[in-house]
Amino acid sequence: MLTYQNIMLSVQRALLGAIKPHMRAILVGFDEESIYIKSVVDQSVTEEDREDLSIIGGEILADFPFINSIVEECSFSNDKPSALTINSFKGFAYMRYELCE
C-alpha cells in the first residue's frame, strides 16, 4: 500500500549520500499509479543533475513494484527559500538551510 509515510521513508533512504551541494530542495508527490519527484538546483540544470535524479528515482521505484511510473523533474531556482512552493507535490523530502536576507 502506498502511504505518505512509506514514500517518505523510501525517499529518505534513496537520498542518503545523493545530495549534492547545489541541490536546494527535493519535492515528492504520488497518486495511485505514479510517484513524482522534483529536484530544485541553484545552477543551470545539467545532464548529470538529471542522471542523479534518475538514480534516486530508481531507488524509490524499487521499493514499490506495483507503481507504474516515476516522473522526475529537475528545475533551476534562485528565488528565496520561502518562494519555493509545493504546488501539486505532497511535501519536501529535503530542503537545504539558506539564510534569508
C-alpha positions as CSV (number, residue, x, y, z in Angstrom):
1,M,0.0,0.0,0.0
2,L,1.2,3.5,-0.9
3,T,1.2,5.9,2.0
4,Y,2.9,9.2,2.7
5,Q,5.0,7.6,5.4
6,N,6.1,4.7,3.1
7,I,7.0,7.1,0.3
8,M,9.0,9.5,2.6
9,L,10.9,6.6,4.2
10,S,11.8,5.3,0.7
11,V,12.8,8.8,-0.5
12,Q,14.9,9.5,2.6
13,R,16.8,6.2,2.1
14,A,17.3,7.0,-1.6
15,L,18.7,10.4,-0.8
16,L,21.4,9.0,1.6
17,G,24.7,10.1,0.0
18,A,22.9,11.5,-3.0
19,I,22.5,15.2,-2.0
20,K,25.0,17.5,-3.9
21,P,25.9,21.0,-2.7
22,H,23.9,22.7,-5.4
23,M,20.6,20.9,-4.6
24,R,18.3,23.2,-2.9
25,A,15.2,21.0,-2.4
26,I,13.7,17.7,-3.3
27,L,9.9,17.6,-3.5
28,V,7.8,14.4,-3.6
29,G,4.2,13.6,-4.6
30,F,2.3,10.5,-5.6
31,D,-1.0,9.1,-6.7
32,E,-2.3,5.5,-7.1
33,E,-0.2,4.9,-10.2
34,S,2.8,7.2,-10.1
35,I,5.4,8.8,-7.9
36,Y,6.6,12.3,-8.7
37,I,10.0,13.7,-7.6
38,K,11.4,17.1,-8.3
39,S,14.9,18.4,-7.7
40,V,15.4,22.2,-7.4
41,V,19.0,23.3,-8.0
42,D,20.8,26.6,-7.7
43,Q,22.5,26.5,-11.1
44,S,21.6,25.6,-14.7
45,V,20.3,22.0,-14.8
46,T,22.8,19.6,-16.3
47,E,22.6,16.1,-17.7
48,E,24.4,15.0,-14.5
49,D,21.6,16.5,-12.4
50,R,19.0,14.6,-14.4
51,E,21.1,11.4,-14.1
52,D,21.4,11.9,-10.3
53,L,17.6,12.3,-10.0
54,S,17.1,9.2,-12.2
55,I,19.2,7.2,-9.8
56,I,17.2,8.5,-6.9
57,G,14.0,7.7,-8.7
58,G,15.2,4.1,-9.5
59,E,15.9,3.5,-5.8
60,I,12.4,4.7,-4.9
61,L,10.7,2.7,-7.6
62,A,12.5,-0.5,-6.5
63,D,10.6,-0.2,-3.2
64,F,7.2,-0.1,-4.9
65,P,6.9,-2.8,-7.7
66,F,3.2,-2.1,-8.1
67,I,3.8,1.5,-9.2
68,N,3.6,2.0,-13.0
69,S,5.9,5.0,-13.3
70,I,8.1,7.6,-11.6
71,V,8.0,11.1,-13.0
72,E,11.3,13.0,-12.5
73,E,11.7,16.8,-12.9
74,C,14.8,19.0,-12.4
75,S,14.5,22.7,-12.3
76,F,16.6,25.8,-11.5
77,S,15.5,28.4,-9.0
78,N,17.4,31.2,-7.4
79,D,14.3,32.5,-5.6
80,K,14.3,33.0,-1.8
81,P,13.7,29.7,0.1
82,S,10.2,30.9,1.1
83,A,9.3,31.2,-2.6
84,L,9.8,27.5,-3.2
85,T,6.3,26.1,-3.4
86,I,4.9,22.7,-3.1
87,N,2.1,23.1,-5.7
88,S,0.9,19.6,-6.6
89,F,3.5,17.8,-4.5
90,K,2.9,16.3,-1.1
91,G,5.9,17.8,0.6
92,F,9.6,18.4,0.8
93,A,11.8,15.4,1.4
94,Y,14.8,17.7,1.6
95,M,15.4,21.4,1.8
96,R,18.8,22.9,2.5
97,Y,19.3,25.6,5.0
98,E,19.7,29.0,3.4
99,L,19.9,32.4,5.1
100,C,17.2,34.8,4.1
101,E,18.4,38.4,3.7
